[in-house]
Amino acid sequence: MTAITHRFVQTNGIRIHVAGAGSGPLVVLLHGFPEGWYSWRHQLAALAAAGYHAVAPDQRGYGRTDRPDAVEAYDILTLTADVVGLVHELGAETAVVVGHDWGAPVAWHSALLRPDVFRAVGLLSVPYLPRAWGEPRPTEAMRALAGEGQFYQLYFQEPGRAEAELEADVRRAVTMFLYAASGDAPPEKRWRFLFGRDERLLDTGGMPDRMPDWLTEADLNHFTDEFTRTGFRGALNWYRNIDRMWETTRFLCGAKLRQPALFAAGEQDAVVAMYRAAVEALPATVPDLRVNTLLPGAGHWVQQERPAEVNELLLRFLARL
């Protein structure tokens, strides 16, 4: 197996930890919440073996990358600048960018804002969500969606609230998210993005009687150790910039994602259900969509749950660019 190496890159005012493997055309892999570079462990070796330089940073606020305190340090333009700076510091002129979960918006903003750098884009679990004139402020739309209940992204808005709950038992928190949002959880234990006013965040999904095969004790130990050390503030600050992202990207209203693109998600992914209309609109909003697939039985952590299938999709997509 190709060895995964680790290095630090100084760019955009922070130090970024980067896991990487291989040499060749650059492929940047961007993780989501609550993860880190490790969520791409299966893809790094596969891409390297196929002749690519695959890198997976701990994004701002995560893992061994710097974690600024200010909420404003996590706006989408800054997150995009981190990725552009990373590409330049690695000595590449162009790259393919692939994002999962929160990494997907960073990937498509990178592609929209710097098409000279990012020649193709892959989105896992979260479809392209184009801006439209007249759409409401995101938190207003979330309140309308939640009604008398709670929506998880609104729950994250108050600094300290979700941190206190998640950091009280980090292992339980990461186990719940990884299991309950996966395709292995039965309906009664599946993660819910809407929940009651009398419920806590950790009540939104069940715990496993037995861990699924794709999630080992070593995997859980890695995620637990990382968030025990870092806490969740940096990761949650991404959500606290949702309205700011809406305010600063109006110039992207109506923009289509025109690079060659891939979309893949699990058929059981709650995020796919949340953004069903955007998934169905992808052929129109992403004109050069070359891969568009839902993997049966998989949930939200698609590249971890179905590594062989995701690797095959990525390699086929990259080979045909």
C-alpha positions in Angstrom: 0.0 0.0 0.0 1.2 3.5 -0.8 2.4 5.3 2.3 0.6 8.4 3.5 2.9 11.2 4.4 2.2 14.3 6.6 3.5 17.8 6.2 2.5 21.4 7.2 1.9 24.2 4.8 1.8 27.9 5.8 -0.7 29.9 3.7 -3.5 32.5 4.1 -2.3 33.3 7.5 -2.6 29.8 9.1 -0.6 26.6 9.2 -2.4 23.7 7.5 -1.7 20.1 8.2 -1.8 18.0 5.0 -1.9 14.2 4.5 -0.7 13.2 1.1 0.4 10.3 -1.2 1.7 9.8 -4.7 3.0 12.1 -7.4 1.4 13.5 -10.6 -1.6 15.7 -11.3 -2.9 17.2 -8.0 -6.2 16.1 -6.5 -7.3 18.0 -3.4 -9.7 16.2 -1.0 -11.8 18.3 1.4 -13.5 16.7 4.3 -16.7 17.7 6.2 -18.1 17.7 9.7 -17.2 16.1 12.1 -14.2 14.6 10.3 -10.7 15.5 9.2 -8.1 14.3 6.6 -8.6 10.8 7.9 -12.0 10.5 6.2 -10.1 10.2 2.9 -7.7 7.4 4.1 -9.0 5.0 1.5 -8.9 7.5 -1.4 -5.3 8.7 -0.8 -3.7 5.4 -1.5 -5.9 4.5 -4.4 -5.4 7.9 -6.2 -1.6 7.7 -5.6 -1.4 4.2 -7.0 -3.2 5.5 -10.1 -0.6 8.2 -10.7 -2.0 11.2 -8.9 -0.7 13.4 -6.1 -3.6 13.2 -3.7 -3.7 15.5 -0.7 -6.2 15.7 2.2 -5.8 18.7 4.5 -7.3 19.1 7.9 -9.3 22.1 7.0 -9.3 25.3 9.1 -10.5 24.6 12.6 -9.9 20.8 12.5 -7.2 18.4 13.5 -3.6 19.7 13.4 -4.5 22.7 11.3 -4.7 26.1 13.1 -8.0 27.0 14.8 -8.6 30.7 14.9 -11.0 31.8 17.7 -13.0 34.4 15.8 -16.2 33.2 14.2 -15.5 35.5 11.3 -12.3 33.6 10.5 -14.4 30.8 8.9 -16.3 32.6 6.2 -16.5 30.9 2.8 -14.1 33.3 1.0 -11.4 32.6 3.6 -12.0 28.8 3.4 -11.7 29.0 -0.4 -8.5 31.1 -0.1 -7.0 28.3 2.1 -7.5 25.8 -0.7 -6.1 28.2 -3.4 -3.1 28.9 -1.2 -2.6 25.2 -0.5 -2.4 24.4 -4.2 0.1 27.2 -4.8 2.3 26.2 -1.8 2.4 22.6 -3.2 3.8 24.0 -6.4 0.9 23.2 -8.7 -0.8 25.5 -11.2 -4.0 23.5 -11.4 -5.8 20.8 -9.4 -9.0 18.8 -9.3 -10.9 19.6 -6.1 -13.2 17.0 -4.4 -15.3 17.8 -1.4 -17.5 15.9 1.0 -20.2 17.4 3.2 -18.9 20.9 4.1 -16.0 20.2 1.9 -18.4 20.3 -1.1 -19.4 24.0 -0.8 -15.7 24.8 -0.4 -15.0 22.8 -3.5 -17.6 24.4 -5.7 -16.8 27.9 -4.5 -13.1 27.2 -5.3 -14.2 26.1 -8.8 -16.5 29.1 -9.3 -14.1 31.7 -8.1 -10.8 30.3 -9.5 -11.6 28.3 -12.7 -8.0 28.9 -13.8 -6.8 26.8 -10.8 -9.5 24.2 -10.4 -10.0 22.3 -13.7 -12.6 19.8 -12.4 -14.7 19.3 -9.3 -16.2 16.4 -7.4 -19.0 16.7 -4.9 -19.9 13.9 -2.4 -23.1 13.9 -0.4 -23.9 17.6 -0.8 -25.1 18.7 -4.3 -24.3 22.0 -5.9 -26.6 24.6 -4.3 -26.7 27.6 -6.7 -27.5 31.1 -5.4 -30.7 32.7 -6.6 -31.9 36.3 -6.4 -34.6 36.8 -3.8 -33.9 33.7 -1.7 -34.3 34.3 2.0 -31.5 34.6 4.6 -30.5 31.0 5.3 -31.3 31.1 9.0 -34.7 32.5 8.2 -35.3 29.6 5.9 -34.2 27.2 8.5 -36.6 28.6 11.1 -39.4 28.2 8.6 -38.3 24.6 8.0 -38.0 23.8 11.7 -41.4 25.2 12.6 -42.1 24.4 16.3 -39.1 22.1 16.3 -35.3 22.5 15.9 -33.0 22.2 12.9 -29.5 21.1 13.6 -27.7 24.0 11.8 -29.7 26.5 13.9 -28.8 24.5 17.0 -25.1 25.2 16.1 -25.5 29.0 15.9 -25.1 29.9 19.5 -21.4 29.7 20.4 -20.7 27.3 23.2 -24.1 25.5 23.2 -23.3 22.5 21.0 -19.6 22.5 22.1 -20.7 21.8 25.7 -22.9 18.9 24.7 -20.5 17.3 22.2 -17.4 17.7 24.3 -19.0 16.2 27.4 -18.6 12.8 25.8 -16.6 13.1 22.5 -16.5 9.4 21.8 -20.3 9.1 22.1 -20.7 12.2 19.9 -18.6 11.0 17.0 -19.9 7.5 17.2 -23.5 8.7 17.0 -22.9 11.0 14.0 -20.9 8.4 12.1 -23.2 5.5 12.8 -26.6 7.2 12.8 -26.0 9.1 9.5 -24.7 6.0 7.8 -26.6 3.5 5.7 -26.2 0.9 8.4 -28.5 2.5 10.9 -32.1 1.1 11.0 -34.8 3.7 10.5 -35.4 4.1 14.3 -31.8 4.9 14.9 -31.2 7.1 11.8 -30.0 10.6 12.3 -32.6 13.3 12.1 -31.9 16.9 11.0 -35.2 18.0 12.5 -35.9 17.3 16.2 -38.1 18.4 19.0 -37.7 21.4 21.3 -37.3 19.0 24.2 -34.5 17.0 22.6 -30.8 17.5 22.6 -28.5 17.2 19.6 -27.2 13.8 20.8 -30.9 12.5 20.9 -31.1 12.9 17.1 -29.6 9.5 16.3 -29.1 6.1 17.9 -26.1 4.2 19.0 -25.0 0.9 17.4 -25.4 -2.4 19.0 -22.5 -3.5 16.8 -20.2 -1.3 14.8 -20.5 -1.5 11.0 -17.6 -3.2 9.2 -16.4 0.1 7.7 -16.0 1.8 11.0 -13.3 0.1 13.2 -12.2 0.8 16.7 -9.1 2.4 15.3 -11.2 4.7 13.2 -13.3 5.8 16.2 -10.1 6.2 18.3 -8.7 8.6 15.7 -11.7 10.8 15.5 -12.2 10.7 19.3 -8.6 11.6 20.0 -8.6 14.5 17.5 -11.8 16.1 18.8 -10.8 15.5 22.4 -7.7 17.5 21.7 -9.2 20.3 19.6 -12.8 20.5 20.8 -15.6 21.4 18.3 -15.5 25.2 18.3 -13.5 25.6 15.1 -15.7 23.0 13.3 -18.9 24.5 14.4 -17.8 28.0 13.5 -18.3 27.0 9.8 -22.0 26.8 10.5 -22.0 30.2 12.2 -21.0 31.8 8.9 -23.9 30.5 6.8 -25.6 33.9 6.8 -22.3 35.7 6.1 -21.7 33.4 3.1 -25.2 34.4 1.8 -24.3 38.1 2.3 -20.9 38.0 0.6 -21.7 35.8 -2.4 -24.7 37.5 -4.1 -22.5 38.1 -7.1 -22.7 34.3 -7.7 -26.5 34.4 -8.2 -27.4 32.4 -11.3 -23.9 31.0 -11.6 -23.6 27.5 -13.1 -20.8 25.1 -12.2 -19.2 24.7 -15.6 -16.1 22.5 -15.0 -16.3 18.8 -15.6 -18.0 17.5 -12.5 -18.8 14.4 -10.4 -21.6 14.0 -7.9 -22.0 10.9 -5.8 -23.9 10.2 -2.6 -25.5 7.4 -0.6 -29.1 6.6 -1.4 -29.8 6.6 2.3 -28.1 10.0 3.0 -30.3 12.3 5.0 -28.6 15.3 3.2 -29.8 14.0 -0.1 -33.3 14.0 1.2 -32.8 17.5 2.6 -31.6 18.8 -0.8 -33.6 16.5 -3.1 -34.6 19.4 -5.4 -31.0 20.4 -5.9 -30.0 16.8 -6.6 -32.6 16.6 -9.3 -31.6 19.9 -10.8 -27.9 19.0 -11.1 -28.0 18.3 -14.9 -29.2 21.9 -15.4 -27.0 23.7 -12.8 -23.9 21.7 -13.6 -23.9 21.5 -17.4 -20.8 19.2 -17.7 -21.9 16.7 -15.0 -20.1 13.5 -16.1 -20.9 11.3 -13.1 -24.2 11.5 -11.2 -24.9 8.5 -9.0 -26.6 7.4 -5.8 -25.0 4.3 -4.2 -27.6 1.9 -2.9 -27.5 1.2 0.8 -24.9 3.9 1.6 -25.5 6.8 3.9 -23.8 10.1 4.4 -20.1 9.0 4.9 -20.0 7.6 1.4 -16.3 7.5 0.8 -15.8 5.7 4.1 -18.8 3.4 3.8 -18.2 2.5 0.1 -14.5 3.2 -0.5 -14.0 0.7 -3.4 -17.0 2.1 -5.3 -16.1 5.7 -4.7 -12.5 5.1 -5.7 -13.7 3.5 -8.9 -16.0 6.5 -9.7 -13.2 9.0 -8.9 -10.6 7.2 -11.0 -12.9 6.8 -14.0 -13.8 10.5 -13.8 -10.2 11.6 -13.5 -9.0 9.4 -16.3 -11.6 10.9 -18.7 -10.7 14.6 -18.0 
